[in-house]
Amino acid sequence: MDLSETTIVNGTLWVLGGFSLLTWSVILIKAGELVLNRLRNHLFIRNVAPDGHLQGLPEEAAIKSQAARVYEAGRRTLARAHVSLFSQDKHDCWHDLLERTLRQQVLKERAHMESGLGWLASIGSTAPFVGLFGTVWGIMHALKDISLKGSASLEVVAGPIGEALIATALGIAVAIPAVIAYNFFLRQSRKIASSLDHFASDFLHSTIEAHLTAATETEHGHANAG
């Protein structure tokens, strides 16, 4: 196994190059997802009436958005809620179930948005140390070569040590965009999750209001009939 200075330092540089490629791949993928999610959510929420009904947005286009999946999760729960309008206890149970369903779907969407960010966090924290390892290894062998030559002149020292320091510089260069991208996408995912929370809350409130209104009208109808 070749553990020479050149092999180790070059191997370190190749690893950092792979880290950089992975970092920018994740950045581009997550940036595309972020733009699409924002656009689709905006279009869907804009086309949902206060009573929870769609206003002219094609179903095949709507279902691709995160807000649409939250909406569909709520609608599926309501479809199972064959509740008597006179039973307030059943109303409360279904409303609690609807709230939990909406919250669970929002958490699923947030988990999906944050998938892949772990790579950015790991690369941002480890890349400088990988580069430092290559530098230390290179300097160690450079000093050994200097001792064998018996000369510590600038011409002898500058070349090998300068080459070894490239690994540290590259490690920092790889870590900086990874850390910045991680913080940016994490912040954006929290903002989108917050907007989905507001959408889910509006959906829940409109549903409860509709049920209460229907129950009140039915009670008044029975009272007038009596």
C-alpha positions as CSV (number, residue, x, y, z in Angstrom):
1,M,0.0,0.0,0.0
2,D,1.5,3.3,-1.1
3,L,1.4,5.8,1.7
4,S,3.8,8.3,0.2
5,E,3.2,12.1,0.5
6,T,2.0,12.5,-3.0
7,T,-0.5,9.6,-2.8
8,I,-2.0,10.7,0.5
9,V,-2.2,14.4,-0.5
10,N,-3.7,13.6,-3.9
11,G,-6.1,11.2,-2.3
12,T,-7.2,13.9,0.1
13,L,-7.7,16.3,-2.8
14,W,-9.8,13.8,-4.7
15,V,-12.0,13.2,-1.6
16,L,-12.5,17.0,-1.2
17,G,-13.3,17.2,-4.9
18,G,-16.0,14.5,-4.4
19,F,-17.3,16.4,-1.4
20,S,-17.5,19.6,-3.6
21,L,-19.4,17.7,-6.4
22,L,-21.8,16.2,-3.9
23,T,-22.3,19.6,-2.2
24,W,-23.2,21.5,-5.5
25,S,-25.4,18.6,-6.6
26,V,-27.4,18.8,-3.4
27,I,-27.5,22.6,-3.7
28,L,-28.9,22.5,-7.2
29,I,-31.5,19.8,-6.4
30,K,-32.7,21.5,-3.3
31,A,-32.8,24.9,-5.0
32,G,-35.0,23.5,-7.8
33,E,-37.3,21.9,-5.2
34,L,-37.5,25.1,-3.3
35,V,-38.6,27.1,-6.3
36,L,-41.1,24.6,-7.4
37,N,-42.6,24.2,-3.9
38,R,-43.0,27.9,-3.5
39,L,-44.6,28.3,-6.9
40,R,-46.9,25.3,-6.6
41,N,-48.0,26.2,-3.0
42,H,-48.7,29.8,-4.0
43,L,-50.9,28.7,-7.0
44,F,-52.8,26.1,-4.9
45,I,-53.4,28.3,-1.9
46,R,-54.5,31.2,-4.1
47,N,-57.1,28.9,-5.8
48,V,-58.6,27.5,-2.6
49,A,-61.7,29.2,-1.4
50,P,-62.2,30.0,2.3
51,D,-64.7,27.1,2.6
52,G,-61.9,24.7,1.4
53,H,-63.1,24.2,-2.2
54,L,-60.9,24.5,-5.3
55,Q,-61.5,27.4,-7.6
56,G,-60.6,26.3,-11.1
57,L,-57.1,24.8,-10.5
58,P,-56.7,21.4,-12.4
59,E,-56.4,18.5,-10.0
60,E,-53.4,17.0,-11.7
61,A,-51.6,20.4,-11.3
62,A,-52.7,20.9,-7.8
63,I,-51.8,17.5,-6.4
64,K,-48.1,18.1,-7.0
65,S,-47.9,20.9,-4.4
66,Q,-47.2,20.4,-0.7
67,A,-50.3,22.5,0.2
68,A,-52.4,20.2,-2.0
69,R,-51.1,17.1,-0.2
70,V,-52.0,18.7,3.2
71,Y,-55.4,19.6,1.7
72,E,-56.0,16.1,0.4
73,A,-55.0,14.6,3.8
74,G,-57.6,16.7,5.4
75,R,-60.3,15.9,2.8
76,R,-59.7,12.2,3.2
77,T,-60.3,12.5,6.9
78,L,-63.5,14.5,6.4
79,A,-64.7,11.9,3.9
80,R,-64.6,9.3,6.6
81,A,-66.3,11.5,9.1
82,H,-69.9,10.4,8.8
83,V,-70.9,12.5,11.8
84,S,-74.4,13.3,13.1
85,L,-74.8,17.0,13.2
86,F,-76.5,16.7,16.6
87,S,-73.6,14.9,18.2
88,Q,-71.1,17.5,19.5
89,D,-68.9,14.8,21.1
90,K,-68.4,13.1,17.7
91,H,-67.7,16.5,16.1
92,D,-65.0,17.1,18.6
93,C,-63.4,13.7,18.0
94,W,-63.3,14.2,14.3
95,H,-62.0,17.7,14.6
96,D,-59.2,16.4,16.8
97,L,-58.4,13.7,14.3
98,L,-58.4,16.2,11.5
99,E,-56.0,18.5,13.3
100,R,-53.6,15.6,14.0
101,T,-53.8,14.5,10.4
102,L,-53.0,17.9,9.1
103,R,-50.2,18.3,11.5
104,Q,-48.7,14.9,10.6
105,Q,-48.8,15.8,6.9
106,V,-47.1,19.1,7.5
107,L,-44.4,17.2,9.4
108,K,-44.0,14.8,6.5
109,E,-43.6,17.7,4.1
110,R,-41.0,19.3,6.3
111,A,-39.0,16.1,6.6
112,H,-39.0,15.7,2.8
113,M,-37.8,19.3,2.4
114,E,-34.9,18.7,4.9
115,S,-33.9,15.4,3.3
116,G,-30.4,15.7,1.9
117,L,-29.4,18.6,4.1
118,G,-27.6,16.2,6.4
119,W,-25.0,15.7,3.6
120,L,-24.4,19.5,3.6
121,A,-24.0,19.6,7.4
122,S,-21.6,16.6,7.4
123,I,-19.5,18.0,4.5
124,G,-19.4,21.5,6.1
125,S,-18.2,20.1,9.4
126,T,-15.7,17.5,8.1
127,A,-14.2,19.0,4.9
128,P,-11.8,21.4,6.8
129,F,-10.5,18.5,8.9
130,V,-10.0,16.3,5.8
131,G,-8.0,19.1,4.2
132,L,-6.0,19.6,7.4
133,F,-5.2,15.9,7.4
134,G,-3.7,16.2,3.9
135,T,-1.8,19.3,5.0
136,V,-0.3,17.7,8.1
137,W,0.6,14.5,6.2
138,G,2.3,16.6,3.5
139,I,4.2,18.8,5.9
140,M,5.3,15.7,7.9
141,H,6.8,14.2,4.8
142,A,8.2,17.5,3.6
143,L,10.1,17.9,6.9
144,K,11.4,14.4,6.6
145,D,12.7,15.1,3.2
146,I,14.3,18.3,4.5
147,S,16.1,16.4,7.3
148,L,17.4,13.9,4.7
149,K,18.7,16.7,2.5
150,G,20.2,18.5,5.5
151,S,19.0,21.9,4.3
152,A,16.3,24.1,5.5
153,S,16.6,26.8,2.9
154,L,13.5,28.6,1.5
155,E,13.9,26.8,-1.8
156,V,13.7,23.4,-0.1
157,V,10.9,24.3,2.3
158,A,8.5,26.5,0.3
159,G,7.6,24.1,-2.4
160,P,6.5,21.0,-0.5
161,I,4.8,22.9,2.4
162,G,3.1,25.2,-0.1
163,E,1.7,22.2,-1.9
164,A,0.6,20.6,1.4
165,L,-1.3,23.8,2.4
166,I,-3.5,23.5,-0.8
167,A,-5.4,20.7,0.9
168,T,-6.4,22.9,3.8
169,A,-7.4,25.8,1.5
170,L,-9.5,23.4,-0.6
171,G,-11.2,21.9,2.5
172,I,-12.2,25.4,3.7
173,A,-13.4,26.2,0.1
174,V,-15.6,23.1,0.1
175,A,-17.0,23.7,3.6
176,I,-18.0,27.3,3.2
177,P,-20.7,26.8,0.5
178,A,-21.9,23.6,2.3
179,V,-22.5,25.5,5.6
180,I,-24.1,28.5,3.9
181,A,-26.4,26.3,1.8
182,Y,-27.4,24.2,4.8
183,N,-28.4,27.2,6.9
184,F,-30.2,28.8,3.9
185,F,-32.3,25.7,3.0
186,L,-33.0,24.9,6.6
187,R,-34.3,28.4,7.1
188,Q,-36.4,28.2,3.9
189,S,-37.9,24.8,4.9
190,R,-39.0,26.3,8.2
191,K,-40.7,29.2,6.4
192,I,-42.5,26.9,4.0
193,A,-43.5,24.6,6.9
194,S,-44.8,27.7,8.8
195,S,-46.9,28.7,5.7
196,L,-48.3,25.1,5.5
197,D,-49.2,25.3,9.2
198,H,-51.1,28.5,8.6
199,F,-52.9,26.9,5.6
200,A,-53.7,23.8,7.7
201,S,-55.1,26.0,10.5
202,D,-57.3,27.9,8.1
203,F,-58.5,24.7,6.7
204,L,-59.3,23.3,10.1
205,H,-61.0,26.5,11.3
206,S,-63.2,26.7,8.1
207,T,-64.2,23.1,8.6
208,I,-65.2,23.6,12.2
209,E,-67.0,26.8,11.4
210,A,-68.9,25.0,8.6
211,H,-69.9,22.1,10.9
212,L,-71.0,24.5,13.6
213,T,-73.1,26.5,11.2
214,A,-74.7,23.4,9.7
215,A,-75.5,22.1,13.2
216,T,-77.0,25.4,14.3
217,E,-79.1,25.6,11.2
218,T,-80.3,22.1,11.6
219,E,-81.2,22.7,15.3
220,H,-83.1,25.8,14.4
221,G,-84.9,23.9,11.7
222,H,-86.0,21.2,14.1
223,A,-87.0,23.8,16.7
224,N,-89.1,25.7,14.2
225,A,-90.7,22.4,13.0
226,G,-91.5,21.5,16.6
